[in-house]
Amino acid sequence: EVVIWHDPSLERNTNGTGRIEDHTLEELKSYDAGYTFTLDGGKTFPFRGQGVQLCTLKEALQCCPDMCFNIDLKTKSEAIVRAFIKIILDHNAQNRVVAASFHLSNLKLLRKREPSIQTSITTLEVLPLLALQKLHLLPKKTNNRHKTIFQVPVRQWGIEVITESFVKTMHSRGAIIQVWTINEEEEMKRLFLMGVDSVMTDKPALAIKVAKQLLLRT
């Protein structure tokens, strides 16, 4: 079973302990997934004991049939890729998911096994494109079946990835540029004005506010 959870372990957000992959689904469902959530520094826990459970990918797709998902395959495993593909195909959800992963082997296997599922490209894949772009050697067109979706930080290994030139060049090739993780208001404004398509953030309300201020969202 594929479950939706950010951390590799349970301690930070539940009353359980241990690694996710070391538990059965029944065990995972028994833990209180609202246990540690607080809005006032730990004075109150509004979702504790309210029946909040860890969610499976199947449940999310069924619960939100019109919603698009960006799914990070966190476990480095051929088994997780196979299970992910089966769930997406079983729910006919190829057109509403983008698969991401810090593990390039996961993405390569996914692209090989099921090319109908859109994937993002990793920072490791971006760097050669960035070098070609800076040397003005990047072809103007791409033959990729899908759009190229960049999910990258502003900087990586001391290299400035997101620049006006990079955004302009990649947009001309039909790419989508998503930047992570942006939590500062001024940085959000700078990136949106530069033309990035979206930012990944821990502060969605702030991102919506900035987008509205810049008339990017109604």
Number of C-alpha atoms within 10 A of each C-alpha: 12 16 17 16 17 10 12 13 16 19 14 14 18 20 15 18 13 11 12 17 14 10 12 10 16 8 11 20 16 14 20 21 25 20 22 17 17 14 9 8 8 9 8 12 15 13 15 17 12 11 14 16 15 17 16 16 17 17 11 14 20 12 10 10 11 10 12 14 15 13 16 17 19 17 15 15 13 13 11 17 21 15 12 21 18 13 17 18 13 11 12 11 19 19 12 16 17 17 21 22 19 16 16 16 14 22 22 13 15 22 15 9 13 15 14 15 19 23 25 24 20 18 18 13 12 14 14 12 16 20 13 12 17 12 9 11 11 17 11 12 10 13 7 7 9 15 15 19 20 22 23 22 17 17 14 13 6 6 10 12 20 20 15 13 12 19 19 14 17 21 16 11 16 15 18 17 21 20 21 15 15 19 16 13 13 11 12 22 16 11 21 18 14 16 15 22 18 17 21 17 16 13 13 13 10 15 22 14 14 18 18 12 12 13 9 13 10 8
